[in-house]
Amino acid sequence: MLRLTWVQPEDLIGHELHQAAQDGREPSAIAARWRAAGGKEAPLRAGASPEPVSRYLRQLAEDLLDELADLPSRLADREPTDLARIKAGCPAWPTQTAGSRAGAARMDLAGGQARLEAAWLGRAVGCLLGKPVEKLPLEAIRQLARATGNWPLNTYFTARGVPTELLTEHPWNRRSAPTSLAENIDGMPEDDDLNYPLLNLLLLQRHGKSFTTKDVASLWLDELPAGRTFTAERIAYRNLLTGLEPPRTARHRNPFREWIGALIRADVHGWTNPGDPAAAAEQTHRDATLTHTANGVYAAMFVAATIAQAATGTHDIHTCLRTGLTVIPPASRLAQAVTHAMQLAREQDDFDTVVDALHATHAPTHHWVHAIPNTALIAAALTHADGDFTGSICRAVSGGWDTDSNGATAGSIAALLAGTPAALPDRWTAPLKNRLSTSVGDFDGTGFDTPARLTHELTHLEAPRP
């Protein structure tokens, strides 16, 4: 029996009830109706429940999803999705006087293509480090690493030496272990954390920096296999196929619209706007609003602006993260979570203490793929490691939740600051063999120097100005 993940109405309703409680709607009456009819909670870690429900329950789930979407939110004014309102609510929105052209020139002086190759490699390494433990609980990650003497985390996970009973209790991610444990790595395996940056290279090549959200949608339909999409991206893809247009694609029966998917697409927008975090954030907004709203969009804008500031090689990680905060509403849940995480990272010597505090704050109320806790963890990891590459990716992955995505973003930023591929320890990069796998375009089997060269060329595109 085929149980397609992330689209079954009877599974979406549980996630939407959680989302409604988080974004200021009052879902209790609708939740009571769903449970009284025999409806179940959303699957905790899987994308679909194991068995289909009755036709009645499925129809009820669809109706209740629409009713939930119509509920008013008490947070709507302080968490807008419209770009003009976002900018109006950001008193420190960065100026654009320097412009991306000057930033690109600074990147050239600082060895821009090498810096971008390091960033692509760093993104892949961080992703690969996190893949075997994706979906595992925090304590399982700690136990598996400790069993092989790899705690605090300092290199790729391995199954060698892990007691059988521990592997039985906490099995590796079944899809990733064959390609991502240290003994199995043979190049960079396909992952959506690399697919989306590659798609965005195609986006900028075809449409330039003046692309529209509809251009993103068209590109996906042309180049992105539906089976390679997950959560909000899969819902938006389905919505496109039913004839809906952006930005409704992000809202219609999409309980994942504040999850991490838009964040993992943000890097190219930052890389191609060095020294211009405002342009990076605005570019990201046009991409993110195909699939996400509010804090899901803010997470992507935060990452893009942070990367744009880091791309010139003239700022430390703390300045870059502070810049990222200037493009998201300061009263938003994301801004508050990231600020809290960075404060914890500055105050605590032991990163496990930071992680435990973040989990105590967010785990009871947020799914492990939600953008708010994951963005907070990324910011905490980078802050605590002071931007060091190994320290950043290991802290991001050891903190749990969406381990491969968090490792990828932390790795991209920290490697960008490191400046060259040679600055990244060989134990991380050698197993990749300068080869990545993907289903996007003609990139399958290419080395990381190829997307780095293309990204560098795209930094010189003129960005649209108001």
NUFITI-465597 format. One line per field, with one value per residue (C-alpha): residue number from 1; chain; x, y, z. Coordinates in nm, 4 decimals. Example, Ala and Ser with C-alpha at 12.3 -4.5 7.8 and 13.67 -1.06 7.14 Angstrom:
# residues 2
seq = c(1_2)
mol = c(A_A)
x = c(1.2300_1.3670)
y = c(-0.4500_-0.1060)
z = c(0.7800_0.7140)
***
This chain:
# residues 466
seq = c(1_2_3_4_5_6_7_8_9_10_11_12_13_14_15_16_17_18_19_20_21_22_23_24_25_26_27_28_29_30_31_32_33_34_35_36_37_38_39_40_41_42_43_44_45_46_47_48_49_50_51_52_53_54_55_56_57_58_59_60_61_62_63_64_65_66_67_68_69_70_71_72_73_74_75_76_77_78_79_80_81_82_83_84_85_86_87_88_89_90_91_92_93_94_95_96_97_98_99_100_101_102_103_104_105_106_107_108_109_110_111_112_113_114_115_116_117_118_119_120_121_122_123_124_125_126_127_128_129_130_131_132_133_134_135_136_137_138_139_140_141_142_143_144_145_146_147_148_149_150_151_152_153_154_155_156_157_158_159_160_161_162_163_164_165_166_167_168_169_170_171_172_173_174_175_176_177_178_179_180_181_182_183_184_185_186_187_188_189_190_191_192_193_194_195_196_197_198_199_200_201_202_203_204_205_206_207_208_209_210_211_212_213_214_215_216_217_218_219_220_221_222_223_224_225_226_227_228_229_230_231_232_233_234_235_236_237_238_239_240_241_242_243_244_245_246_247_248_249_250_251_252_253_254_255_256_257_258_259_260_261_262_263_264_265_266_267_268_269_270_271_272_273_274_275_276_277_278_279_280_281_282_283_284_285_286_287_288_289_290_291_292_293_294_295_296_297_298_299_300_301_302_303_304_305_306_307_308_309_310_311_312_313_314_315_316_317_318_319_320_321_322_323_324_325_326_327_328_329_330_331_332_333_334_335_336_337_338_339_340_341_342_343_344_345_346_347_348_349_350_351_352_353_354_355_356_357_358_359_360_361_362_363_364_365_366_367_368_369_370_371_372_373_374_375_376_377_378_379_380_381_382_383_384_385_386_387_388_389_390_391_392_393_394_395_396_397_398_399_400_401_402_403_404_405_406_407_408_409_410_411_412_413_414_415_416_417_418_419_420_421_422_423_424_425_426_427_428_429_430_431_432_433_434_435_436_437_438_439_440_441_442_443_444_445_446_447_448_449_450_451_452_453_454_455_456_457_458_459_460_461_462_463_464_465_466)
mol = c(A_A_A_A_A_A_A_A_A_A_A_A_A_A_A_A_A_A_A_A_A_A_A_A_A_A_A_A_A_A_A_A_A_A_A_A_A_A_A_A_A_A_A_A_A_A_A_A_A_A_A_A_A_A_A_A_A_A_A_A_A_A_A_A_A_A_A_A_A_A_A_A_A_A_A_A_A_A_A_A_A_A_A_A_A_A_A_A_A_A_A_A_A_A_A_A_A_A_A_A_A_A_A_A_A_A_A_A_A_A_A_A_A_A_A_A_A_A_A_A_A_A_A_A_A_A_A_A_A_A_A_A_A_A_A_A_A_A_A_A_A_A_A_A_A_A_A_A_A_A_A_A_A_A_A_A_A_A_A_A_A_A_A_A_A_A_A_A_A_A_A_A_A_A_A_A_A_A_A_A_A_A_A_A_A_A_A_A_A_A_A_A_A_A_A_A_A_A_A_A_A_A_A_A_A_A_A_A_A_A_A_A_A_A_A_A_A_A_A_A_A_A_A_A_A_A_A_A_A_A_A_A_A_A_A_A_A_A_A_A_A_A_A_A_A_A_A_A_A_A_A_A_A_A_A_A_A_A_A_A_A_A_A_A_A_A_A_A_A_A_A_A_A_A_A_A_A_A_A_A_A_A_A_A_A_A_A_A_A_A_A_A_A_A_A_A_A_A_A_A_A_A_A_A_A_A_A_A_A_A_A_A_A_A_A_A_A_A_A_A_A_A_A_A_A_A_A_A_A_A_A_A_A_A_A_A_A_A_A_A_A_A_A_A_A_A_A_A_A_A_A_A_A_A_A_A_A_A_A_A_A_A_A_A_A_A_A_A_A_A_A_A_A_A_A_A_A_A_A_A_A_A_A_A_A_A_A_A_A_A_A_A_A_A_A_A_A_A_A_A_A_A_A_A_A_A_A_A_A_A_A_A_A_A_A_A_A_A_A_A_A_A_A_A_A_A_A_A_A_A_A_A_A_A_A_A_A_A_A_A_A_A_A_A_A_A_A_A_A_A_A_A_A_A_A_A_A_A_A_A_A_A_A_A_A_A)
x = c(0.0000_0.1319_0.1129_0.2556_0.4226_0.3434_0.0142_-0.2494_-0.5259_-0.5708_-0.2022_-0.1941_-0.4726_-0.2675_0.0232_-0.2103_-0.3578_-0.0066_0.0729_-0.2462_-0.1625_0.1839_0.0829_-0.1884_-0.5063_-0.7401_-0.7817_-0.9257_-1.2859_-1.1774_-0.9341_-1.2184_-1.4326_-1.1469_-1.0795_-1.4479_-1.4770_-1.1892_-0.9105_-0.5531_-0.2553_-0.0008_0.2761_0.5581_0.8533_0.7226_0.5604_0.2483_0.0460_0.0681_-0.2968_-0.5559_-0.8662_-1.2283_-1.3579_-1.5601_-1.2544_-1.0544_-1.3292_-1.3620_-0.9855_-1.0021_-1.2942_-1.1243_-0.8003_-0.9967_-1.1724_-0.8411_-0.6994_-0.9866_-0.9281_-0.7919_-0.4423_-0.3498_0.0083_-0.0761_0.0273_0.3696_0.4474_0.3579_0.4657_0.4346_0.7824_0.6839_0.5361_0.8385_1.0714_0.8469_0.8735_1.2545_1.3990_1.7567_1.6900_2.0323_2.0949_2.1739_2.4100_2.7184_2.5377_2.6104_2.8583_3.0980_3.0449_3.1250_3.4418_3.5451_3.4778_3.7033_3.9815_3.9374_3.9534_3.5819_3.5620_3.7753_3.5612_3.2460_3.3950_3.4678_3.1054_2.9691_3.2016_3.1115_2.7424_2.7957_3.0154_2.7733_2.4826_2.6694_2.7657_2.4021_2.2416_2.2823_2.1182_1.8351_1.5057_1.6833_1.6133_1.8824_1.9797_2.0184_2.2622_2.4684_2.4708_2.5686_2.8560_2.9806_2.9819_3.2627_3.4545_3.3260_3.1862_3.2022_3.1348_3.4490_3.4196_3.1696_2.9517_3.0445_2.8674_3.1995_3.2191_2.8583_2.6980_2.4288_2.1713_2.2238_2.1803_1.8654_1.7248_1.8355_1.8854_2.0541_1.8436_1.7717_1.8055_2.1219_2.3334_2.4370_2.5923_2.6718_2.8436_3.2208_3.2842_3.0342_3.1046_3.1982_3.1319_2.8417_2.5093_2.1973_2.0154_1.7577_2.0007_2.2201_1.9441_1.7832_2.1016_2.1662_1.8112_1.8703_2.1771_1.9511_1.6959_1.9473_2.1007_1.7612_1.5879_1.8567_1.8114_1.4792_1.3147_0.9596_0.8003_0.6204_0.9595_1.0597_0.7389_0.7928_1.1510_1.0445_0.7844_1.0486_1.3498_1.2525_1.1121_0.8066_0.9483_1.2462_1.0224_0.9193_0.6911_0.6047_0.7715_0.5638_0.2439_0.3269_0.4140_0.0774_-0.0970_0.0707_-0.0518_-0.4083_-0.3903_-0.3166_-0.0708_0.1790_0.1514_-0.1585_0.0570_0.2215_-0.1032_-0.3492_-0.3688_-0.0004_0.0722_0.4465_0.4665_0.6835_0.9137_1.2756_1.2343_1.2785_1.5869_1.7731_1.7160_1.8663_2.2410_2.2699_2.0782_2.3352_2.6377_2.5366_2.4862_2.8145_2.8086_2.4393_2.2293_1.9180_1.9282_1.9942_1.6937_1.4637_1.5779_1.5155_1.1690_1.0629_1.1849_1.0519_0.6961_0.6247_0.6130_0.6290_0.4828_0.5931_0.8644_0.9341_1.0177_1.2065_1.4368_1.5422_1.5896_1.7972_2.0307_2.0626_2.1512_2.3997_2.5679_2.5750_2.7586_2.9981_3.0663_3.3043_3.5380_3.5596_3.3306_3.3337_3.0476_2.8946_2.8640_2.7154_2.4519_2.3580_2.3141_2.0859_1.8609_1.8154_1.6012_1.3402_1.0760_1.2246_0.8920_0.8608_0.8915_1.1959_1.3849_1.3167_1.4256_1.7490_1.8363_1.7783_1.9914_2.2820_2.2674_2.2785_2.5773_2.7651_2.6893_2.7543_3.0905_2.9359_2.7393_2.5368_2.3936_2.2922_2.1270_1.9415_1.8034_1.6923_1.5204_1.3490_1.2204_1.1112_1.0784_0.7464_0.5711_0.7591_0.8088_1.1700_1.1606_1.0124_1.2181_1.2156_1.4082_1.6364_1.7352_1.7962_2.0221_2.2197_2.2762_2.3785_2.6234_2.7935_2.8103_2.9482_3.2103_3.3080_3.2605_3.5179_3.4256_3.4561_3.3127_3.0159_2.9051_2.9621_2.7648_2.4823_2.4492_2.5003_2.2053_1.9569_1.6348_1.6905_2.0515_2.1495_1.9906_2.1390_2.4818_2.4564_2.3699_2.6252_2.8865_2.8110_2.8502_3.1567_3.3340_3.2614_3.4379_3.7251_3.7838_3.9292_3.8792_4.2309_4.1217_3.8757_4.0267_4.1040_3.9211_3.5978_3.6485_3.8551_3.5709_3.3588_3.6086_3.5032_3.1882_2.8233_2.5111_2.1886_1.8799_1.8957_1.9933_2.3289_2.5046_2.5122_2.8714_3.0236_3.2880_3.2277_3.4443_3.1734_2.8863_3.1408_3.2447_2.8817_2.7925_3.0871_2.9710_2.6230_2.7524_2.8054_2.4441_2.2694_2.0051_1.6693_1.6423_1.3308)
y = c(0.0000_0.3427_0.5963_0.9126_1.1216_1.4827_1.5091_1.2850_1.5127_1.2941_1.3501_1.7186_1.8090_1.7164_1.9294_2.2188_2.2073_2.2478_2.5252_2.7120_2.7018_2.8426_3.1239_3.2751_3.1046_2.9264_2.5674_2.3937_2.3675_2.2249_1.9896_1.8586_1.7879_1.5987_1.3834_1.3187_1.1804_0.9402_1.1430_1.0732_1.2920_1.3693_1.1090_1.2068_1.1518_0.9844_1.1728_0.9547_0.7358_0.3642_0.3025_0.5033_0.6338_0.6163_0.8372_1.0257_1.1074_1.2133_1.4524_1.5864_1.6484_1.8496_2.0570_2.1246_2.2271_2.4966_2.6057_2.6342_2.8489_3.0955_3.1474_3.4937_3.5143_3.7426_3.7476_3.8611_4.2233_4.1500_3.8576_3.9673_3.7819_4.0769_4.2198_4.5852_4.5168_4.3119_4.5980_4.8508_4.6448_4.6205_4.9482_4.8410_4.7114_4.7302_5.0048_4.9257_5.2135_4.9963_4.7691_4.4186_4.5357_4.6672_4.3503_4.1379_4.3403_4.2823_3.9107_3.9085_4.0691_3.8092_3.5101_3.4867_3.1632_2.9774_3.1185_2.9955_2.6528_2.6308_2.7246_2.4564_2.1994_2.3126_2.2793_1.9248_1.8187_1.9496_1.7813_1.4516_1.4603_1.4948_1.2479_0.9210_1.0658_1.2615_1.1946_1.0416_1.1754_1.3872_1.1229_0.8635_1.0895_1.1312_0.7585_0.6540_0.9023_0.8179_0.4472_0.5065_0.7706_1.0462_1.2755_1.5688_1.5126_1.5641_1.3496_1.1489_0.8917_0.5248_0.1986_0.0295_-0.0466_0.0458_-0.2253_-0.4249_-0.3528_0.0235_0.0017_-0.2031_0.0597_0.3561_0.2525_0.4951_0.6804_0.3880_0.5827_0.7661_0.5105_0.3229_0.6413_0.8626_0.6615_0.7083_0.3574_0.4058_0.7576_0.7603_1.1118_1.3356_1.1498_1.3251_1.5363_1.8145_2.0373_2.0378_2.0008_2.3338_2.5424_2.3816_2.4658_2.8249_2.8390_2.7430_3.0007_3.2863_3.1685_3.1681_3.4655_3.6760_3.8440_3.9917_3.6477_3.6219_3.3640_3.2298_3.1779_2.9629_2.7623_2.7074_2.5987_2.3432_2.1950_2.1695_2.0521_1.9166_1.5619_1.5615_1.2697_1.4834_1.7310_1.7109_1.8910_2.2462_2.1993_1.8899_2.0681_2.3694_2.1395_1.9663_2.3037_2.4119_2.0964_2.1696_2.5156_2.7354_3.0213_3.1792_3.2977_3.0862_2.7796_2.8491_2.8793_2.6266_2.3187_2.3628_2.3058_2.3053_2.6683_2.7641_2.4639_2.4636_2.4131_2.7747_2.8127_2.5347_2.7181_3.0480_3.0059_3.0999_3.4222_3.5174_3.3984_3.6030_3.9271_3.9680_4.2758_4.3404_4.1618_4.3613_4.2412_3.8855_3.8987_4.0420_3.7844_3.5087_3.6417_3.5915_3.2312_3.1469_3.2718_2.9941_2.7558_2.9410_3.2232_3.4375_3.2657_3.0111_3.3029_3.4927_3.1943_3.1960_3.5742_3.5569_3.2963_3.4785_3.8100_3.6390_3.4730_3.7936_3.9656_3.6729_3.6455_3.9420_3.7853_4.1064_4.0318_3.7829_3.5412_3.7552_4.0594_3.8391_3.6910_4.0347_4.1468_3.8498_3.9658_4.3082_4.1647_3.9904_4.1556_4.1911_4.1035_3.7770_3.4393_3.3616_3.6767_3.6091_3.2437_3.3275_3.6082_3.3757_3.1017_3.3355_3.4655_3.1096_3.0320_3.3355_3.2559_2.8792_2.7076_2.3628_2.3401_2.0448_2.2840_2.5202_2.2360_2.1106_2.4592_2.4956_2.1582_2.2410_2.5631_2.4358_2.0560_2.0333_2.2582_2.2350_1.9603_1.8580_2.0156_2.3511_2.6562_2.8276_2.5743_2.4738_2.8305_2.9011_2.5959_2.6992_3.0461_2.8997_2.6566_2.9257_3.1619_2.9036_2.7815_3.1408_3.0526_2.7692_2.5170_2.1876_2.3352_2.4841_2.1752_1.9412_2.1605_2.2042_1.8300_1.7265_1.9482_1.7182_1.8101_1.8470_1.7400_1.7318_2.0678_2.2337_2.0910_2.2066_2.5672_2.5948_2.4380_2.6782_2.9848_2.8655_2.7499_3.0832_3.2506_3.0000_3.1326_2.8465_2.4706_2.4196_2.5765_2.2898_1.9833_1.7027_1.4427_1.6220_1.6946_1.3996_1.1431_1.3630_1.2992_1.6290_1.4596_1.5222_1.3294_1.5042_1.4767_1.8502_1.9624_1.8418_1.8663_1.4955_1.3795_1.7270_1.8544_2.1354_2.3684_2.3721_2.5190_2.7499_2.8909_2.9361_3.1017_3.3382_3.4398_3.5092_3.7486_4.0029_4.0054_4.3348_4.3106_4.4895_4.8107_4.9891)
z = c(0.0000_-0.0984_0.1831_0.0270_0.2965_0.3870_0.1944_0.3574_0.4982_0.8073_0.8887_0.7952_1.0376_1.3441_1.2256_1.1440_1.4938_1.6343_1.3866_1.4773_1.8474_1.7712_1.5365_1.7514_1.6350_1.8771_1.7532_2.0594_1.9350_1.6010_1.7744_1.9914_1.6833_1.5185_1.8232_1.8890_1.5356_1.6032_1.4435_1.5523_1.6357_1.3634_1.3229_1.5561_1.3217_1.0059_0.7177_0.7052_0.9384_0.8539_0.7637_0.5663_0.7420_0.6377_0.3579_0.6211_0.8333_0.5286_0.4172_0.7716_0.7828_0.4603_0.5883_0.9223_0.7496_0.5676_0.8867_1.0695_0.7905_0.8357_1.2089_1.2991_1.4452_1.7335_1.6015_1.2480_1.2976_1.4417_1.2095_0.8537_0.5414_0.3024_0.2330_0.2666_0.6099_0.7139_0.6208_0.7956_1.1135_1.1017_1.2374_1.1601_0.8081_0.6362_0.3850_0.0234_-0.0422_-0.0850_-0.3286_-0.4407_-0.7070_-0.4415_-0.2395_-0.5426_-0.5986_-0.2372_-0.2831_-0.5920_-0.3912_-0.1209_-0.3600_-0.4216_-0.6165_-0.3622_-0.0813_-0.2552_-0.3200_0.0517_0.1225_-0.1115_0.0441_0.3944_0.3175_0.1896_0.4817_0.7439_0.5691_0.5420_0.9087_1.0111_0.7706_0.9667_1.2792_1.1167_1.3006_1.6024_1.9528_2.1154_2.3683_2.0921_1.9060_2.2209_2.2992_1.9460_1.9335_2.2836_2.1978_1.9477_2.1446_1.9181_2.1890_2.1917_1.8244_1.6153_1.3014_1.0950_1.2691_1.2396_1.3187_1.3947_1.7629_1.8455_2.0618_1.8827_2.1501_2.1087_1.7303_1.7830_2.0168_1.8056_1.4417_1.2039_0.9488_0.7177_0.3933_0.4898_0.6754_0.3565_0.2141_0.5145_0.7868_0.7809_0.6472_0.3629_0.2323_-0.1357_-0.2607_-0.1595_-0.1834_-0.3072_-0.0513_-0.0700_0.1227_-0.1908_-0.4506_-0.3647_-0.3878_-0.7265_-0.8354_-0.7337_-0.9548_-1.2445_-1.1292_-1.1409_-1.4665_-1.6383_-1.4773_-1.3096_-0.9753_-1.0860_-1.0808_-0.9498_-0.7232_-1.0283_-1.1940_-0.8961_-0.9356_-1.3078_-1.2524_-0.9950_-1.2277_-1.5012_-1.3004_-0.9568_-0.9326_-0.7059_-0.5103_-0.4090_-0.2248_0.1413_0.3883_0.2739_-0.0645_-0.1390_-0.0377_-0.2563_-0.5468_-0.5083_-0.4907_-0.8142_-0.9868_-0.8760_-1.0332_-0.7320_-0.7739_-0.5330_-0.2622_-0.2028_-0.2666_0.0694_0.2649_0.1257_0.3503_0.4332_0.8030_0.7284_0.6183_0.9175_0.8909_0.7730_0.3962_0.2875_0.5074_0.3250_-0.0050_0.1130_0.0668_-0.2998_-0.2367_0.0254_-0.1730_-0.4783_-0.2842_-0.0944_0.1232_0.0508_0.3141_0.2233_-0.1378_-0.0194_0.2123_-0.0536_-0.3091_-0.0554_0.0218_-0.3411_-0.3248_0.0207_-0.0279_-0.2770_0.0174_0.3483_0.5550_0.8504_1.0572_0.7839_0.5545_0.8257_0.8889_0.5237_0.5201_0.8389_0.6884_0.3552_0.5201_0.7527_0.4545_0.2491_0.5339_0.5696_0.1960_0.1801_0.4349_0.6355_0.9335_1.2192_1.2827_1.5560_1.3295_1.0572_1.2877_1.4206_1.0611_0.9983_1.2798_1.1187_0.8355_1.0515_1.2714_1.6204_1.7874_1.5921_1.7579_1.5433_1.6427_2.0081_1.9794_1.7935_2.0356_2.3313_2.1706_2.1017_2.4580_2.5948_2.3730_2.5036_2.8674_2.8815_2.8426_2.7887_2.4638_2.5910_2.8491_2.5700_2.3774_2.6825_2.7452_2.3821_2.3898_2.7179_2.5588_2.2166_2.2050_2.3942_2.1414_1.8090_1.5546_1.4966_1.1461_1.2545_1.1566_1.4956_1.7082_1.4223_1.3340_1.7008_1.7235_1.4138_1.5590_1.8957_1.7340_1.5257_1.8235_2.0651_1.8147_1.7323_1.3646_1.3654_1.0957_1.2833_1.6003_1.4180_1.2256_1.5184_1.7575_1.5066_1.4452_1.8079_1.9022_1.7293_1.5472_1.1689_1.1898_0.8229_0.7409_1.0481_0.9744_0.6135_0.6970_0.9775_0.7485_0.4655_0.6858_0.8785_0.5615_0.3957_0.6875_0.6631_0.3129_0.1073_0.0647_0.2004_0.5297_0.5872_0.7594_0.5158_0.7255_0.6372_0.2688_0.1383_0.1623_-0.0668_-0.3504_-0.5093_-0.6423_-0.5673_-0.6635_-0.7546_-0.9728_-1.0557_-1.4050_-1.5347_-1.1984_-1.1148_-1.0720_-1.0885_-0.8501_-0.6050_-0.8111_-1.0806_-0.8737_-0.7055_-1.0440_-1.1508_-0.8201_-0.8545_-1.2012_-1.0648_-0.7979_-1.0754_-1.1906_-1.1289_-0.8600_-0.9016_-0.6998_-0.5800)
***
